[in-house]
């Protein structure tokens, strides 16, 4: 089926009456076919019909009886008779199967103008003269409106389909805000002018459109109409919108409603007569706006059948807008779900800098199963996680959120990486038999400059060294999460200061155009090339490095969503670490104060001795009270001073307000008041209580 164009651009040099482009094709007037193919009977005593008369044409033969070839140029059943045609007293058949009115022998001048386009101003669109024209126009216009996905595309499709074929200008008003689904908006109904469209200025004629506006008036319709309109309950506009059916602007209801819709002076753009149609836009459950179709005064007025056309356009547009709003809300919910599943901000752990990126697979599928995470651990360590759940649906995003939450909980227990993957595998099996995911879990220790990695079917990470060399780390591949009954292995590798570890999902390296290992090699070469730009002694900035990595994606490479996590290892120098074991005895707090004082003196931080000794004494006192094994004390000097006290008791301390008669219970209160930050983390062997102080 060929779609009829709706654009109003006419080829240069074309005849103004030529209906090409936006105008519908018309038949060339010709002689009628007579009595619908029935043979004419010759009357007794009459001479045979002369050649060229309607009788011989009706028979399809010449006077000698020879068949005549039909006139393909003018033989349409809808063609009009010529003015000099004989037998003019006969009633002519009405076009499109409409019964002829009795006693009507001639066609009026107005009907001739509507059918032939004669008498219309040059350069203007020709009217739709038959029901078939209107049906073809409505079909083409609704197809154009249906092509739109979002709200703006649908409104633009309505405007471009109707101007200038159906009207010379259009104004589209929509509710602000638009109701979504079954929501019941509160407050008054407000209409906002969403879009206007009109024939370009160069096609306007003098004293044509908007005759009541001054010559210096701007040509844009939005400049002479109100942008917002409040629909008053019981008002004229409210009654027209409730009626749902389009009405002519010269009807009493529309004359009262237009000033309320267009604002003060806005009704002056509406020509007199039946040259404007006000059509309510009704969605599935309620009116969501209105459309005003306008024609110039010199153009033929709207007819009664044009109200049906306007109703069809309004109905299709309103339903499309309703669906677009629902789709927009679903996309918004999906986008918000995806954002809440991913970290809002990355932490700033000691000894490592982080950067991340996330790209959805496409604008139409903004949810997926890819995620990344960075979780601070006791001892200034940090867990780096990246994973990928199969699919690009809300279900995949929900499963991803559950696995990420499980990984955070397991990381809080300070379990080894292989144990974390084992418990994630069990969780995936509890979620369903077909819940498959890949995951890579790594723990970086800035004090020992080591990293421990366990893999569950995920692409291996890439390590970029300070000198510019990039290598793909050899880690055990493992089986994906959700398979069940498999063991995961962990490998411990060096993590030198200045190196950058890149964790990613397969959407970055795999597509229809390349396999995963080819993509990994291209990623390695890309990292090495970026490192060469900054020199061997300076690693590339993390944010710029992430952008450069994503630039390696070419056309057709975006088959999957992408999660990217980059970690720059700064580490903590051994000279900035002090570590001791204390026996759980009553003398342990005093010993801890002396050790802390010596370390501060070695670092030139004697001015912090009083605060540090007080807080160390309180935390160590709480530890040795219940511990049965040696207590650990560690001081870390970075941009802050961090103190960590570990014991073998799993119960975490709680901050409480001590009563005046209590002998204890004020240690954590002092820590909370004097420390910059503090916290307690449960380990597999006990717990660690830590606090931080700003360096003076």
matplotlib code that plots the C-alpha trace (Angstrom):
import matplotlib.pyplot as plt

x = [0.0, 1.4, 1.3, 0.0, 2.4, 1.3, 4.1, 2.9, 6.0, 5.2, 7.9, 9.2, 7.4, 4.4, 0.9, -0.9, -3.9, -1.7, -2.6, 0.8, 2.6, 0.1, -2.8, -5.0, -5.1, -8.2, -9.8, -9.8, -13.4, -14.7, -17.8, -20.0, -20.4, -24.1, -26.5, -24.0, -23.2, -26.8, -27.5, -29.5, -32.7, -33.3, -36.8, -39.1, -38.7, -35.6, -32.4, -29.5, -27.3, -24.7, -21.1, -19.7, -23.1, -23.6, -25.5, -22.6, -20.3, -22.6, -22.6, -18.9, -19.2, -19.0, -22.1, -20.9, -20.9, -17.2, -16.0, -14.4, -11.4, -12.4, -10.9, -8.5, -7.8, -11.4, -13.4, -13.5, -16.9, -16.2, -15.4, -17.6, -19.5, -18.4, -20.6, -21.4, -22.4, -25.8, -28.6, -28.0, -31.7, -30.9, -30.1, -26.4, -25.2, -23.9, -20.2, -19.2, -22.5, -24.5, -28.1, -29.1, -31.6, -34.9, -35.4, -31.8, -30.5, -27.4, -24.5, -24.2, -21.1, -20.0, -20.1, -18.1, -15.5, -15.3, -15.0, -12.6, -10.7, -11.7, -12.1, -9.6, -6.7, -3.5, -0.9, -3.4, -4.1, -7.0, -10.0, -10.8, -13.7, -14.9, -15.3, -12.5, -10.2, -11.0, -10.5, -7.1, -6.1, -7.2, -5.3, -2.1, -2.4, -3.0, -0.1, 2.1, 0.8, 1.3, 5.0, 5.7, 7.0, 7.4, 5.1, 6.8, 6.9, 3.2, 2.2, 4.6, 3.1, -0.4, 0.7, 2.7, -0.1, -2.8, -1.0, -1.7, -3.7, -6.5, -6.0, -3.7, -2.8, -3.2, -2.8, -2.4, -3.1, -2.3, -2.9, -0.1, 0.8, -0.4, -2.2, -0.6, -2.7, -5.3, -3.9, -6.5, -4.8, -5.5, -6.1, -7.5, -7.3, -4.7, -4.0, -0.6, 0.0, 2.2, 2.8, 1.6, 2.1, 1.1, 1.8, 5.1, 5.0, 6.0, 2.7, 0.5, -1.4, -2.2, -5.3, -5.3, -4.7, -5.4, -7.1, -8.0, -4.4, -2.3, 0.3, 3.2, 1.8, 4.3, 3.5, 3.9, 0.6, 2.1, 2.8, -0.9, -2.4, -2.1, 0.3, -1.7, -5.4, -7.2, -10.4, -13.0, -15.6, -18.9, -17.3, -17.9, -14.6, -15.2, -18.6, -17.0, -14.2, -16.8, -18.7, -15.7, -17.0, -15.4, -17.4, -17.2, -15.8, -18.9, -21.2, -22.5, -20.6, -17.3, -17.7, -17.9, -15.1, -12.5, -11.8, -11.2, -8.8, -6.9, -6.8, -7.5, -7.4, -6.5, -9.9, -9.0, -6.9, -10.1, -11.6, -15.3, -17.6, -16.9, -13.2, -12.2, -12.8, -12.2, -11.6, -11.1, -8.3, -9.6, -7.4, -8.5, -10.2, -10.2, -9.8, -6.1, -6.2, -7.6, -6.7, -7.8, -7.8, -7.8, -8.3, -7.7, -10.7, -10.1, -10.0, -13.1, -14.8, -15.0, -17.8, -19.8, -17.7, -14.6, -15.8, -15.5, -12.0, -11.1, -12.6, -10.4, -7.3, -8.0, -8.8, -5.7, -3.5, -5.0, -4.5, -1.0, -0.2, -1.8, 0.4, 3.5, 2.9, 2.6, 5.7, 7.6, 6.5, 7.7, 11.0, 11.4, 10.6, 13.1, 15.7, 15.2, 15.3, 18.6, 20.1, 19.1, 20.5, 23.9, 26.0, 25.0, 28.6, 31.8, 33.5, 36.9, 38.9, 42.4, 45.1, 42.9, 41.1, 38.0, 36.0, 33.1, 30.8, 27.5, 25.9, 22.5, 22.2, 19.9, 17.5, 14.6, 16.1, 17.5, 17.5, 19.9, 21.7, 25.2, 26.4, 29.6, 30.4, 33.2, 32.9, 35.2, 36.5, 38.3, 42.0, 41.7, 41.0, 38.4, 36.3, 35.9, 32.9, 31.5, 28.8, 26.4, 22.9, 21.5, 18.8, 17.8, 14.5, 13.1, 13.5, 17.2, 17.6, 15.7, 17.9, 20.9, 19.8, 19.4, 22.8, 24.4, 22.8, 23.9, 27.5, 27.5, 26.3, 28.9, 31.6, 30.6, 31.4, 34.9, 34.6, 37.3, 36.4, 35.8, 33.4, 31.5, 31.0, 29.9, 27.2, 26.2, 25.8, 23.5, 21.4, 21.0, 19.7, 17.2, 15.9, 15.2, 16.7, 17.3, 18.9, 22.4, 25.1, 28.8, 30.8, 34.3, 35.1, 38.5, 39.9, 42.7, 45.0, 46.8, 49.2, 50.5, 50.0, 48.3, 45.0, 43.0, 40.6, 38.0, 36.1, 32.7, 32.6, 33.4, 35.9, 39.3, 40.5, 43.2, 46.0, 47.8, 51.2, 52.8, 55.3, 52.5, 52.4, 48.9, 48.4, 45.3, 45.4, 45.4, 42.6, 40.7, 37.6, 35.2, 31.5, 28.8, 26.7, 23.6, 25.1, 25.5, 27.7, 31.0, 33.9, 35.5, 39.2, 41.0, 44.4, 46.6, 48.6, 50.8, 49.1, 52.0, 51.5, 50.5, 48.9, 45.3, 43.0, 40.1, 37.0, 34.3, 31.4, 31.3, 29.3, 32.5, 34.5, 31.9, 29.4, 28.0, 31.1, 33.8, 34.3, 35.2, 38.9, 39.4, 37.7, 39.9, 43.0, 41.7, 41.0, 44.5, 46.0, 43.7, 44.9, 48.6, 48.1, 46.4, 49.2, 51.8, 50.2, 51.0, 54.5, 56.0, 56.1, 52.6, 49.5, 46.6, 43.7, 41.0, 38.1, 39.8, 40.9, 37.3, 36.2, 38.9, 38.0, 34.4, 35.6, 36.8, 33.2, 32.4, 29.1, 27.3, 29.3, 26.5, 24.7, 24.7, 24.8, 28.3, 29.5, 33.1, 35.0, 38.6, 40.8, 44.1, 46.3, 48.2, 48.8, 50.1, 53.9, 55.3, 56.7, 53.1, 52.0, 52.4, 51.2, 51.2, 49.8, 48.6, 47.8, 44.3, 45.5, 44.7, 48.1, 47.1, 45.5, 48.6, 50.9, 48.7, 49.0, 52.8, 53.0, 50.8, 52.8, 56.0, 54.5, 53.2, 56.5, 58.2, 55.7, 56.1, 52.5, 53.1, 50.3, 47.7, 49.0, 46.5, 43.4, 44.9, 46.0, 42.6, 40.6, 43.1, 42.9, 39.0, 38.8, 41.5, 39.9, 36.6, 38.5, 40.5, 37.5, 36.0, 38.8, 40.5, 43.2, 45.7, 44.3, 45.6, 46.4, 47.3, 47.9, 47.7, 49.0, 47.4, 45.5, 43.9, 45.1, 43.3, 43.4, 42.1, 41.6, 40.7, 39.7, 38.1, 34.6, 32.0, 29.5, 29.6, 29.7, 26.7, 26.7, 24.4, 24.0, 25.4, 23.5, 25.0, 25.4, 27.1, 30.8, 31.4, 29.7, 31.3, 34.2, 32.2, 30.6, 34.0, 35.0, 31.8, 32.4, 36.2, 36.7, 36.1, 34.5, 34.3, 32.7, 32.8, 33.0, 32.4, 35.0, 35.0, 37.4, 35.9, 35.5, 37.4, 36.6, 38.2, 38.2, 39.8, 41.1, 42.0, 45.7, 46.6]
y = [0.0, 3.4, 6.0, 9.4, 12.2, 14.9, 17.4, 20.8, 21.6, 22.0, 21.5, 24.6, 25.6, 23.4, 24.5, 26.0, 23.9, 20.7, 18.5, 17.0, 16.9, 17.5, 18.0, 15.0, 14.0, 14.9, 13.6, 15.6, 16.7, 14.7, 13.5, 11.1, 7.5, 7.8, 5.2, 3.1, 1.0, 0.1, 0.3, 3.3, 2.5, 4.5, 6.0, 5.4, 8.0, 9.6, 9.7, 7.8, 9.6, 11.8, 10.9, 12.2, 12.2, 10.7, 7.8, 6.5, 7.1, 5.2, 2.2, 2.3, 2.2, 4.6, 5.0, 2.1, -0.1, -0.3, -0.5, 2.7, 2.6, 4.1, 7.4, 6.6, 10.2, 11.2, 8.0, 8.0, 7.5, 10.5, 12.8, 15.8, 16.6, 19.4, 22.5, 21.9, 18.3, 17.4, 15.9, 18.4, 17.9, 14.5, 14.1, 13.4, 10.6, 12.0, 11.3, 8.7, 6.9, 9.7, 9.6, 12.4, 14.8, 14.7, 17.7, 18.8, 19.1, 21.3, 21.6, 24.9, 27.1, 26.4, 22.7, 23.1, 25.1, 22.4, 19.6, 21.2, 23.7, 26.6, 30.0, 29.2, 31.6, 30.6, 28.9, 27.6, 23.9, 22.4, 21.2, 17.5, 17.1, 13.5, 11.1, 9.0, 12.0, 12.4, 8.7, 8.7, 11.8, 10.4, 7.2, 8.9, 11.4, 8.7, 6.6, 9.7, 10.3, 6.7, 6.8, 9.0, 7.4, 10.3, 13.2, 15.7, 13.4, 12.7, 16.4, 17.3, 14.5, 15.9, 19.4, 18.3, 16.0, 18.7, 21.8, 22.7, 19.8, 20.1, 23.5, 26.5, 26.6, 24.5, 25.1, 22.2, 22.5, 19.8, 19.4, 20.5, 18.2, 15.4, 12.7, 9.3, 6.1, 5.9, 8.9, 11.4, 14.8, 17.2, 20.9, 22.8, 21.6, 23.7, 23.6, 24.7, 25.6, 22.8, 23.6, 25.8, 25.3, 27.3, 27.8, 29.6, 33.4, 33.7, 31.8, 34.3, 36.8, 40.3, 40.7, 36.9, 35.0, 36.9, 39.8, 41.4, 41.6, 44.7, 44.5, 44.8, 41.8, 38.9, 36.0, 33.3, 32.2, 31.7, 35.4, 36.4, 33.6, 32.8, 30.1, 28.8, 28.4, 27.3, 25.4, 26.7, 24.1, 24.9, 27.3, 27.3, 25.7, 22.9, 22.2, 22.0, 19.6, 17.4, 17.2, 15.4, 16.0, 18.7, 21.8, 24.7, 27.9, 29.9, 27.7, 29.4, 27.0, 27.5, 31.3, 31.4, 28.9, 30.4, 33.6, 31.4, 29.1, 31.7, 34.5, 38.1, 39.1, 35.6, 35.0, 37.6, 35.0, 33.0, 33.8, 34.3, 31.5, 27.8, 28.2, 27.0, 23.7, 23.2, 19.5, 18.1, 15.6, 12.7, 9.9, 6.6, 8.0, 11.8, 14.8, 15.7, 18.8, 20.5, 21.2, 24.3, 23.9, 27.2, 28.2, 31.5, 33.6, 33.2, 29.4, 27.3, 26.9, 23.6, 21.3, 19.0, 16.0, 17.8, 17.5, 13.7, 14.2, 16.4, 13.9, 11.1, 13.2, 14.2, 10.6, 9.1, 11.9, 11.7, 8.0, 8.3, 11.0, 8.9, 5.9, 8.2, 9.5, 6.0, 4.9, 8.0, 7.1, 3.5, 4.7, 7.1, 4.4, 2.1, 4.7, 5.6, 1.9, 1.5, 4.5, 3.4, 0.0, 1.5, 3.5, 7.1, 8.2, 6.2, 6.1, 7.6, 4.9, 5.4, 4.5, 4.2, 6.5, 5.4, 6.3, 4.6, 4.8, 3.2, 3.2, 1.6, -0.6, 1.9, 4.7, 2.3, -0.2, 1.8, -1.0, -4.0, -6.3, -4.7, -3.2, -2.1, -1.4, -0.3, -1.3, 0.0, -2.9, -2.9, -2.2, 0.5, -2.2, -1.9, -4.4, -3.9, -5.6, -5.7, -8.1, -8.7, -10.4, -11.8, -9.8, -6.1, -6.1, -4.9, -8.5, -8.4, -5.1, -6.4, -9.5, -7.3, -5.2, -8.3, -9.7, -6.3, -6.1, -9.6, -8.8, -5.7, -7.8, -10.5, -7.9, -6.5, -9.9, -9.6, -13.0, -14.0, -13.3, -16.9, -17.3, -14.2, -15.7, -19.0, -17.3, -15.2, -18.5, -19.9, -16.6, -16.8, -20.3, -19.3, -16.5, -19.0, -21.8, -19.5, -16.6, -16.5, -13.8, -13.3, -11.5, -10.5, -9.7, -8.2, -7.0, -4.4, -3.9, -0.6, -1.5, -4.7, -3.5, -6.8, -7.6, -10.8, -11.6, -14.3, -14.7, -16.2, -16.4, -12.7, -11.1, -10.8, -7.3, -5.3, -3.7, -0.6, -0.2, 3.2, 2.8, 2.4, -1.4, -2.9, -6.6, -8.8, -10.4, -14.2, -15.1, -18.4, -18.0, -20.0, -20.8, -18.1, -17.4, -19.5, -22.7, -24.3, -27.1, -25.4, -24.1, -20.7, -20.0, -16.8, -15.6, -13.0, -10.6, -7.5, -4.1, -1.7, 2.0, 4.1, 1.1, 1.3, -1.7, -1.7, -3.8, -3.9, -5.9, -7.8, -5.0, -3.0, -5.8, -8.0, -7.2, -8.6, -7.3, -8.8, -11.6, -11.0, -11.8, -9.5, -6.8, -7.4, -7.1, -3.8, -2.6, -3.5, -1.6, 1.4, 1.6, 1.4, 4.1, 6.5, 5.9, 6.9, 10.4, 11.2, 9.8, 6.9, 8.8, 10.1, 7.9, 9.2, 10.9, 8.4, 10.4, 11.0, 7.4, 6.2, 8.5, 7.3, 3.7, 4.3, 6.1, 2.8, 1.8, 2.1, 2.0, -1.3, -2.0, -1.1, -4.4, -4.5, -2.2, -1.3, -1.0, 0.3, 0.6, 2.0, 1.9, 3.8, 2.2, 4.8, 2.5, 3.4, 3.5, 1.2, 4.3, 5.6, 2.4, 1.5, -2.0, -3.7, -6.7, -6.1, -8.9, -8.6, -7.4, -4.4, -2.8, -2.8, 0.7, 2.3, 0.4, 1.6, 5.2, 5.0, 3.3, 5.9, 8.7, 7.4, 6.9, 10.5, 11.8, 9.9, 11.4, 14.9, 15.0, 15.6, 18.2, 15.5, 13.3, 14.3, 13.5, 10.3, 8.9, 9.6, 7.9, 5.0, 4.3, 4.2, 1.9, -0.5, -0.6, -1.8, -4.4, -6.0, -6.2, -9.1, -10.3, -13.7, -13.3, -10.5, -7.2, -5.5, -1.7, 0.0, 3.6, 4.8, 8.2, 9.4, 12.6, 11.8, 9.9, 6.6, 4.2, 0.6, -1.7, -5.3, -8.1, -11.6, -10.6, -10.4, -8.2, -4.6, -1.7, 0.6, 4.3, 5.0, 7.8, 6.9, 7.8, 9.9, 6.9, 4.7, 4.0, 3.3, 3.6, 7.0, 5.8, 5.7, 9.0, 10.6, 9.0, 10.2, 13.8, 14.1, 11.9, 13.0, 9.7, 6.4, 3.0, -0.7, -3.6, -7.3, -9.7, -13.5, -13.6, -10.8, -7.1, -3.9, -0.5, 2.5, 6.2, 9.1, 12.4, 15.4, 16.2, 19.5]
z = [0.0, -1.0, 1.7, 0.5, 1.3, 3.7, 3.2, 1.8, -0.1, -3.8, -6.4, -8.0, -11.2, -10.5, -11.5, -8.4, -9.2, -9.5, -6.5, -6.1, -2.7, 0.1, -2.3, -3.3, -7.0, -8.9, -12.1, -15.3, -16.2, -19.2, -20.7, -18.8, -19.6, -20.1, -18.9, -17.0, -20.0, -21.0, -24.8, -26.0, -27.8, -31.0, -31.2, -34.1, -36.7, -35.3, -37.1, -35.7, -33.3, -34.7, -34.2, -30.9, -29.2, -25.7, -27.2, -29.3, -26.4, -24.1, -26.4, -26.8, -30.6, -33.5, -35.8, -37.9, -34.9, -34.5, -30.9, -29.7, -27.4, -24.1, -23.1, -20.3, -19.6, -18.9, -18.4, -14.6, -13.1, -10.9, -13.8, -14.5, -17.7, -20.0, -20.2, -23.9, -23.5, -25.1, -23.1, -20.3, -19.2, -18.0, -14.2, -14.0, -11.6, -8.3, -7.5, -5.0, -5.1, -3.6, -4.9, -7.2, -5.8, -7.7, -10.0, -9.9, -13.4, -13.0, -10.6, -8.7, -9.1, -5.5, -6.2, -9.3, -7.4, -4.7, -7.3, -9.8, -7.7, -10.0, -8.4, -5.6, -4.9, -6.6, -4.5, -1.9, -1.2, -3.0, -1.0, -0.4, -2.8, -2.2, 0.7, -0.8, -0.6, 3.1, 3.8, 2.0, 3.9, 7.3, 6.6, 5.6, 8.6, 11.2, 9.9, 10.3, 13.8, 14.7, 13.7, 16.7, 19.9, 22.3, 23.0, 20.8, 17.8, 18.0, 18.3, 15.5, 13.4, 13.9, 12.9, 9.8, 8.6, 8.8, 7.6, 4.8, 3.5, 6.0, 7.5, 7.2, 10.8, 14.0, 17.7, 20.0, 23.8, 26.3, 30.0, 32.3, 33.8, 31.7, 33.7, 33.7, 33.5, 36.2, 38.2, 39.3, 39.1, 41.9, 41.5, 38.5, 34.9, 33.1, 29.4, 28.0, 24.4, 23.3, 19.6, 16.8, 13.1, 10.0, 6.4, 6.0, 5.9, 2.2, 1.3, 3.2, 1.1, 1.8, 4.0, 4.3, 7.5, 10.8, 9.1, 12.4, 13.6, 13.0, 10.2, 12.8, 14.6, 14.9, 12.6, 15.2, 16.6, 20.1, 20.2, 20.0, 22.2, 25.8, 26.8, 29.8, 30.1, 33.3, 32.5, 34.9, 36.2, 34.6, 32.0, 28.3, 27.5, 30.0, 28.4, 24.9, 26.2, 28.0, 24.8, 23.2, 19.6, 17.4, 16.8, 14.4, 15.9, 14.9, 17.0, 20.2, 22.4, 20.7, 20.5, 24.2, 24.7, 22.4, 24.4, 27.5, 25.5, 23.5, 26.1, 25.7, 22.1, 20.9, 19.3, 16.7, 14.8, 14.2, 10.8, 10.5, 9.2, 9.3, 9.0, 12.4, 14.2, 17.9, 18.6, 22.1, 22.6, 24.6, 25.8, 27.2, 30.3, 30.2, 28.0, 27.8, 25.6, 22.5, 18.9, 16.9, 13.1, 11.2, 7.5, 5.8, 4.9, 1.1, 1.4, 1.2, 4.5, 6.4, 5.6, 7.9, 6.9, 8.0, 11.5, 11.2, 9.8, 12.8, 15.2, 13.7, 13.9, 17.5, 18.6, 17.1, 18.4, 21.9, 22.1, 20.9, 23.4, 26.2, 25.2, 24.9, 28.4, 29.8, 27.9, 29.3, 32.8, 32.4, 31.0, 33.9, 36.4, 34.7, 34.6, 38.3, 39.2, 37.3, 39.0, 42.5, 41.8, 41.0, 43.5, 43.6, 44.5, 44.8, 48.2, 48.8, 50.5, 51.7, 49.2, 46.1, 43.7, 41.8, 38.6, 36.9, 33.9, 33.0, 29.5, 28.8, 25.7, 24.0, 24.8, 24.4, 26.8, 29.7, 32.2, 32.3, 34.6, 34.6, 37.9, 39.7, 43.3, 45.6, 49.2, 52.0, 54.2, 57.5, 57.5, 54.8, 52.2, 49.5, 47.6, 43.9, 42.2, 38.7, 37.5, 34.6, 34.8, 31.6, 29.9, 29.5, 31.4, 34.7, 35.9, 35.1, 36.9, 40.0, 40.1, 39.8, 42.7, 44.9, 44.0, 44.6, 48.0, 48.8, 47.7, 50.0, 52.9, 52.3, 52.0, 55.3, 56.9, 55.4, 53.7, 51.2, 47.5, 46.6, 49.6, 48.4, 45.0, 46.5, 48.5, 45.5, 43.6, 46.3, 46.3, 42.5, 42.7, 45.4, 43.0, 40.2, 38.1, 35.1, 37.0, 35.5, 36.1, 35.8, 38.5, 39.4, 43.0, 44.0, 47.4, 47.4, 50.4, 50.2, 53.0, 51.5, 47.9, 47.0, 45.4, 45.7, 42.7, 42.3, 39.0, 38.1, 34.3, 33.8, 31.3, 33.0, 34.2, 32.6, 34.7, 33.3, 34.9, 35.6, 32.7, 30.1, 29.8, 29.9, 30.6, 30.9, 34.3, 34.4, 36.8, 37.0, 34.7, 36.9, 36.1, 36.0, 39.1, 39.2, 37.8, 41.2, 42.5, 41.4, 43.3, 42.8, 43.1, 44.2, 43.0, 44.8, 42.6, 43.1, 42.9, 42.5, 43.3, 40.3, 38.5, 37.3, 37.4, 34.9, 35.6, 32.9, 31.5, 28.2, 26.5, 26.2, 24.4, 22.6, 19.9, 16.7, 14.8, 17.1, 19.6, 23.2, 23.0, 20.0, 22.0, 25.1, 23.0, 21.5, 25.0, 26.1, 23.1, 23.8, 27.4, 26.4, 23.7, 26.2, 28.7, 26.1, 25.9, 29.5, 29.6, 31.6, 35.0, 35.1, 34.9, 32.8, 34.8, 35.7, 34.3, 31.0, 30.9, 31.2, 28.4, 26.1, 26.8, 25.8, 22.7, 21.3, 20.7, 17.0, 15.1, 15.8, 18.9, 21.3, 21.7, 25.5, 28.4, 29.8, 33.3, 33.9, 37.1, 37.2, 40.3, 40.7, 43.3, 45.4, 48.3, 51.8, 52.3, 55.0, 56.8, 57.3, 59.1, 62.8, 63.9, 67.3, 69.2, 72.8, 75.3, 76.8, 80.2, 82.4, 81.4, 77.7, 77.6, 79.1, 76.7, 73.8, 74.9, 75.0, 71.6, 70.0, 71.5, 70.0, 66.6, 66.6, 67.6, 64.8, 62.3, 63.8, 65.0, 68.7, 68.9, 68.4, 71.2, 73.8, 71.6, 70.2, 73.6, 75.1, 72.3, 71.9, 75.6, 75.6, 72.5, 73.8, 77.2, 75.7, 73.6, 76.3, 78.7, 76.7, 74.4, 74.9, 72.3, 71.6, 70.5, 67.4, 67.3, 64.0, 63.1, 59.5, 58.4, 55.1, 54.6, 58.0, 61.0, 61.3, 64.3, 64.1, 67.1, 66.5, 68.8, 68.6, 70.0, 67.2, 69.1, 67.8, 70.3, 70.5, 71.3, 74.4, 76.8, 80.2, 83.3, 86.1, 88.4, 85.8, 86.2, 82.5, 79.1, 78.2, 76.0, 72.7, 73.6, 73.7, 70.5, 68.8, 70.0, 69.3, 66.2, 62.6, 61.8, 63.6, 63.1, 63.8, 61.3, 62.0, 60.7, 60.4, 63.3, 65.4, 64.8, 64.2, 65.8, 64.0, 64.2, 62.1, 63.2, 60.9, 60.8, 62.3]

ax = plt.figure().add_subplot(projection="3d")
ax.plot(x, y, z, "-o")
ax.set_aspect("equal")
plt.show()
